[in-house]
Every structure is written in C-alpha cells, then in structure tokens.
Amino acid sequence: MELKTFAAAAAVMLLSGSALAEQVKLNGRPLLSVARRLKPGQFVWAPEKAPAGPVLVVVNLQTQKLLLFRDGVPIAASTISSGKTGHETPTGVFTILQKNEKHFSKTYNNAPMPNMQRLTWQGVALHAGNLPGYPASHGCVRLPLQFSKLLFGETNLGMTVVITHHPDFPHDAAEPDLAENNNRPRPSIANAPYEWHPERGPNMNGDAIVSVVVSKADHRAIVMKGGVQIGSAPVYVHGNVAGAEAYVLESWDKHGLHWIKVHFSEAGRGMTTQAHESEHFDAPVAFRQALHTVLKPGSVVLVTPSTLRSGGPGTGETVIEAMNG
C-alpha cells in the first residue's frame, strides 16, 4: 500500500511538471504555422475560427502534435507525448469509447490520468501527462493539462480520432477527380456481397457515432460504431487519392446528406462536397442504403490510399487492428 501511495504521489508530481502548459496566442498568424513551432507543453486554442460544426481530432506521432478541426477548419493544436519504443501508440482511426475527468490507471500503480478519453479497451487514451518533448508514454497520447481540459469539453463519445505517422503537417486536399476517363473499365459491384451487422455496435444511449474507412489499396470499406466493426464491403475509389481525405457529415434534409470535406490548410472552412461526389466511389447498392440508416451528424468517412491490414503499431495505418483493440 505504501509503495502504491508513493507511486501515485510521484505520478502527481510528474504530472504537475507538465501542468506548466503555455497557451500560445495567434496574434493574426495562421494556426497551422504557429502549430509547427510549438514547444513541449505549448498549445493553441482558437475555437472562434469555427464556432459550430462536426469535430475531428488528428494526432501525428511523427511531429508529436495534435490538431483539432471543427467544420473542416483547424481551431486548436497541441504538443503531445506518445508511446515510447516497445509501447508505441497504434496508428489508425479510433472512436472515443469512454470519458472520465478524474481517471486513475488500473495498470500503472493508480497513476492519475486527468481528462481521460479512451480510444481502445487495451489502454490507449488521450489524457493529461508529462511532456518531455519526445515519445515517453506506455501507449497513450499525453497532453498539456490545460489543453486536455479544453479538449475534453469539445468532444463527444463516439467521435472520430485519427492517429497518423507522417513526416509533415496536413496540407491542402485536392478535390476528388470526378472527370475520370470514361473509357476506364469500372468493376460492376452493384450487387456484390457485403457484411452488415449493426446489432454488434454498442448503443451508448443512441450516441454512438459511425465511422467509415475506405482503403483504395484494398478496394474495401469497413464500418465502425463505437469502436466495433459492424460492416464491410468492396468499394472502388476512382481518381487520384495521394493522401487521406476525410468527409464529415454536417447535416441532412429533404435534399439529402450534406458533407464537409476536411480542408487541411490554413484558410477558410471545410469544402462542401460536390453534388455528385458520391460517384467517386463504386459500392454495392444495398450497402449504401444500409449505411445511410446509421449515419448521423458527426459521422466521418476517411478515404486512404493505405491498406487496412496491420503494418505494426506506430509504423503503418493499422486501422482494423487499432479500432478493434
């Protein structure tokens, strides 16, 4: 008991060191430009850039930064500390499974994990912690204490968190190539078999958000609800997808679904998708119809050129493994 008490006290002291968080003011400068130069413990918070809309969190293990987008616009950035060698933070697409402002680790001597937002049931989460300027955690994504409080207030259960491992910051995402060569043969998969098990996903009081990941490499899409895979289908993406593209469902009305494509740049809001942008994808008709029954505002469709098969934690887009883990 004394050992656990001492370990907990030491953890509190360590955390208090990270509490020397510093909010950096933009002073008219572009947010992403400021974010590139943040030092350990520093963060930027500018929610007024997009007061409302769907929220998306992007964590970059290579740059040790977190970016928060709302309505496709970057509104916040922070330094992080991810998993150290042997405990690498997995890359992929996750959903927030649980939130707890005053959480204590059951694995590491009751160590405090303030503003914990769980990404997997195997111990990966966003939370406040020590930020030495390099990967140092046991797999979690540590944040400055003050930033973790602000972020905790902006997120909801089931929303999407993307963890990547790329050497650069997000950049402008090109519009999907809708002017595809009509002579190019397209596979006929309108009636292809697919998997659909919506009953497998947690209800979360009706708040579980659905995320769809489409791999151009695998010609396949998987559908996640509350961190559980509920469907998959063959999907062919036409046009050039040089990097990942994210589409966030903003709203719907009698005219159909209205999507915002996350604009990874300094300027403006996200780009509204074009009227026939769904033709960018070939998928079974029944799968499309089933998918529309579970989408809600905040749902995300992520299109990636990478494979969904595991590439090893911290080294590749381990989407399926990460979200099931």
Beta strands, then each sheet from edge to edge (+ up, - down):
strand 1: 22-23
strand 2: 42-45
strand 3: 55-60
strand 4: 65-70
strand 5: 73-79
strand 6: 92-95
strand 7: 98-104
strand 8: 112-118
strand 9: 125-128
strand 10: 141-143
strand 11: 160-164
strand 12: 195-196
strand 13: 210-215
strand 14: 220-225
strand 15: 228-234
strand 16: 236-237
strand 17: 245-253
strand 18: 256-261
strand 19: 271-272
strand 20: 281-282
strand 21: 300-304
sheet 1: 1+ 2+ 5- 4+ 3- 11- 6+
sheet 2: 7+ 8- 9+ 10+
sheet 3: 12+ 15- 14+ 13- 21- 17+ 18- 19+
sheet 4: 16+ 20-
end
